[in-house]
């Protein structure tokens, strides 16, 4: 299993993420009849964005864990003093960092931990060689050891059983791993492809290792199956691929092989979509012959009703697996990757939360109980769980666009009443809206005046100021999209929504019976919406999915009778097409309110 890999422990890189207030019945250091609350004291090391990950291990040889985040190492145990590893350059939060992952390991065998850095997908990896005590206040020697690390969840783990780490990743579309020449560890590492050229040359979501079939050898898992490590020739052959869906989307983050239900075979834990929703485990069940099958169990979806306790957040771009409460079972730690795809992801502006999901086994089956760990640090692409103060409690180190944070683990005995008050409550709210009879409504092209570039009499979407229950509505310039035309070359663009969210747009005054015309935008990441004028639905739910960015054309809703002068258009996000990327976007080019019977 990945989580019990001895090399992973020696590298101090058991991956996981932030925690703050959690409650457990029988944790470490607690008596059987004692109730405890686990809390985490958060310390921000820096608020500047330098990297998508952070890690911890002893850097200066004093026996105390130090923290590495981007160009700095922070001296433990106070973490108030920082030292440069390489020249620091603050990163642009509207783009992505040149440092994604950091691991600490003694590559050259001199007794000092070096820093291994993987950057933006499709770029080289480097080892920064620890210069020793006399050089720690200087920039470290930099060695490029690998030319092209792809996939957004690479791993540094022992996959071939040599008790030393390999870099597991993709390169140029091939799954595989890079091995170190331990006689010359700072020279170029060798890549061993185990697949054909079947994936994206740079990007990709979802990757892990673990013994899927119980033969004692580590296999490589990804969102569309697993590669079985052969008995011999692991470095020189293609591994047999078992095709099976291990994600309900395009793939998530780190993937783990672990016996979740305790039945003796290994299951798989993963997030569904790194920039979207979904957390799940896949139960291994007997298949035909020796081929295992996997049954999907949703832990958290896109709506509160899809979690027993009503928890929902997006952008699970890193997932960790570790025993957080000392009960002998591994728990899931994850959170929201703050600003990971900027305004393109659902709930992009939601709080930068971190949760841990406690694994419970009972006669009723498996339950993952969520506890909110933190509401301000968020996560990046890498979560590191390290006992930084040697108190036998797992602490959490995290880096991302909000800077670097360390969360120090605390345990407190509490009364039964305090314990019960801290437990998550079962969700009893509304269910996920069901999309029924959605139609891909399309109409004729809008008659845009050539001189003004506008539709005469149009209420331009970008001129409206609305209120959204989630997300953000702003003006978007559409002049660069050549497949269609938009009135005034702009639109009102709503991002960051989730199913059941609404956008309410107050309209200019009108009265009586009117014909309503709207032009909306379609794209691959747009949702299904229900339009309502006051309390009157405008047609069925409209499916805005399209392979290209185009308008719906003019959609007409005739003879709508209203009372009074003050009216509003409400847009409810109800879902998305199965083919769509679940970003749940919506855009309004314009609408027209025409007195019924009036000629155009």
Phi, psi and omega in degrees: 000145180302317188292340182256009181297122183295327179295321178302320179292318182294333179277352183058046185225032172299117191279134177188181187212175202306148178216151182221301177233111181222149184232133182221150186283312186223072184272184177300145177066016179243144174287161185299329182259017184252138175261137180227156172242130175263130177229164183226123181274115186272134174230125176272124179278321175201148176262003181270139181280114177238334188202162175266002181209166178210160180207176184212141171186172180288120179261316188263006173079017180267004179084002180248137180293133172253165184242133177252126176220110180058234185279000187242150159242135184256127189282120177279160008269352184277329180061025178264344179254127181242152180229144181277134170268318175215166184303125182282134175228110177304139185267153180282117182291345176271003172232219181222155186285161173268006176227115182254319186224143175227134173231150177248129181198145178276089184286322185265005173071024181266008179087004181238137179287125172269172180243122179257126186238128171248131185260207179303140182308136181089011179242167182290165174247149185226148167255125172264115188280123178299120185279356183089172189307320185288343184243010186289344175265011176243167177290140187278148173300136184250131181231119172283120184250345179208144193267341192201092178261118178241176193078142184268009174220058177295160182231148172242092187214164177276107180260335185258000175083024179263008178063021173225154187281150168240157176268112179264126185193190166244156177216121176055033178092357180257134166285145178172201181207154179252133180255154182260135168279101188290349170283332180221068191292343181262003170277177183298135178274153182263133178265137180240100179289137178247359180229176166280179182279089193237357183232175178305142182290336181242305191263187183145142183236132176099113181198143177189175175227157178166164182274095184289315188260005175074025180266005178088000180245144180284130176255164178254127182246148176212183190292341183245017177148203180212147178259122183276123179290129180285165179295323179225161175071030182297332182270349189234003185232164170280135181273146180293132183259127174260111184276119178201143180284120178240028174196141177271011178215214182275354178118157186244253189231219174301139179245145186232142174256117187202143178282086185295313187268359176072025183265005175100349174242160187270135177254182184230136180242135181197162166268158185279310187220120186299329183248022187216223184244164167115128173220134187207164166233148183248113182282125176283126180231156181300139176244202177282124181067230179262007184271111180288151172245167184226131180256128185281133174232114181283128175266317180208130180249218185259000182220147181306328181291348179269010170228136184306331186251009174077022181269135174208132170207164187248174171064056178276071186277355172215140179225135178240156178229117182198153177281100185275337186243006175073021180266004179089355178249143181276138182249161179262133173237127179204185181182191180269123175285103187297125173062030188294322175236028176058230183270011183269351183257150176296141182059034183299333183260009177289166182300148181279073188274160168226134177234154166238142183249108182283129178279121173242133173248137177209180178295341178274356180114209185258137174227134175252108185267118184274135174235129179289124182266318183200153181239010185227339185272322186065186179231169171247228178262358184215129174246133180238128177250116184218138173282091189285336184245013174058038177256013177068019175242135181288126175257167186233133178239131184215144175228156179177203184290345175267012181095207183241140180224148169238135178244114183268130188283130175235149177232132182225130174286137183225167176286166178298322179296317178295321178297312181296323180295333182275353182283142176294143181265146179293135182288134179231014184278191183293155179276169176299129179304134179268126179275112180239135174059033175294143181232144174276071183296132177221150182222184180292159179295145179291147179269089182272127178295129184293328183281316183271338185074013182235162171273123180303134179077006183282144166266104184295134181304321184291348178273351182271142177243115184242181179234125180251143176287341175201154178086200191210132177248129182212170176284137176236130176285125183251011185293337183275353180266110190268352184284348182202180178235144178239140177300130182063014177054033180204171182204168170267121188245122180251120178234165176083014180273168172221165179307136181089349176289154181229152172237119181253125185241105174299139184250159172302155185296140170200169182209169176087209179257128186225159167260133181250129174240135176226150171235123181247176179248145177241144176195176184289344180243019178268157187259193172254127186234153171248121177268137179223128172263114191054244179252016184253117177298138174262088179074191179280174171303138186255122178274116185260015178287139175203150177291337180232165180273106182218172174269165173285349196076186184279118175260124186250135177231096189276157170053061175260117182264130181236162177247143180076189183250337185266122184219162179215149173262125178251133176247118175252128175280119184248348179162202178207156174297140179304335180276346187281150165288130189278067174261348174053051178271159177212146175213142178246117175287301176198169168221158175232138175248112187242124175308130185305133179090350180283132179293147179292000000 
